[in-house]
Amino acid sequence: MSIGAEDYIDRMLVQKYQEEKVDNHDATESMVDPEKMMEAMDDYAATMRNMVNLRQRLNIACYAINARTARYQRSLGQS
């Protein structure tokens, strides 16, 4: 997979738009405070980490309980 214009139309579009100016995002003020957004993302990530940790601990506990209470029976073919 290559990067860049592959045919005549793509090359013409690249030439047409290579000098175009786009919105300068540094000059516009964001409606969302980036610090608050990062804090919210960090809180969400911490919550997800805790949920994964709790799920793993619960799986271990359930496995241990099931292993202790399991009753094994011999099959008819084995002695």
N, C-alpha and C positions, 0 to 999 in steps of 0.2 A: 504494500500500500504506500503510495507516494504522496507527498504533500505538494500542493501547488496546482496550477491550472493544467488540465489534461487535454483540453481541446481548444479550438479557436474561440468559441464563445466564452469559455472560462477565461482565457487570456485577455479577451477584450473587456470583460467585466472587471478583471483585476486592474487593467490599465485605467479604466474609467474611474474606479473607486479608490485607487491607491492614494490619491491626493485629497480625498474628501475629509473634512473635519467632522469629528463626532462630538457628542456631548462630553464636556469635561466634568467628570464626576467629582473631581476635587473642588470645583467651584460651587457646586450645589450642596445645600445643606440636607443631610439625611433626615427623614422623618422619624427614624429609629435611632436612639442613642446606642452607639456601638458598644459602649461599656456595659450597658444594661443587657444588650443582646448576648454578649459573651458570658455575662454572669448567668443568664437564663440557660444558655447552652451548657455551661459548666454544671449547673444544678441538675439539669436533665441527664447529663452523662453520669453524674455521681449517683443519681437515683437508679439509673439502669444498671450500673456496676453493683450497687447494693442488691438489687433484685436478682441479678445473676448469681451473686454470692449466696443469697438466701435460698434460691432454688437449688443450687448445688448441695448446700448443707441439708436441705429437706430431703433431697434424693438420697443422700448418704444415710440419713436417719431412717427413712422408710425402707431402704435396702437392708439395714441392720435389723430392724424390727421384723421384716418379712423373713430374714434368714433365721432369726431366733425362734419364730413361731411356726416355721415350716415343719410339716410332718411328712416324712418320706416313706414311701411304701415300696416294697420289692415288687418287681414285675414278675409275672408268672414264668417267664423263660429263664430267670436267673435264680440261683440258689444261694 
